[in-house]
Amino acid sequence: MRTGYFYSLVFALLTSTSVAAIAAPTVKPEAANAPLVMELSPEVKSDKVDLNQADAATLQRELAGVGEAKAKAIVAYREGNGPFSSIDELLEVKGIGKAILDKNREKLEVN
């Protein structure tokens, strides 16, 4: 009987200390008075891939159906013929067909 009573007291003591430790807020005094600073990027980033600026690794990573060879072909075409004037000009690149262009049309832009 005494051991049961003793275990109940120990349990109550441990429970109350754990609840008090969890419920106690921990606030650092220097963090409470610090002003909130939000950095704004002056450059607006787009989710689209620019055909005239992206390197082969970016093209390969971001475009569906474009592997290393096709990405290098896009860059080589751009270097040989100048910047792309439209997204549809991508069809002139060897290995890029209408299906690949249609899958990626929403991801592409020409600046």
Secondary structure as UniProt FT lines:
FT   HELIX           2..23
FT   HELIX           29..32
FT   STRAND          49..50
FT   TURN            51..53
FT   HELIX           56..62
FT   TURN            64..65
FT   HELIX           68..81
FT   HELIX           87..92
FT   TURN            94..95
FT   HELIX           98..104
FT   HELIX           105..107
FT   STRAND          108..109
//
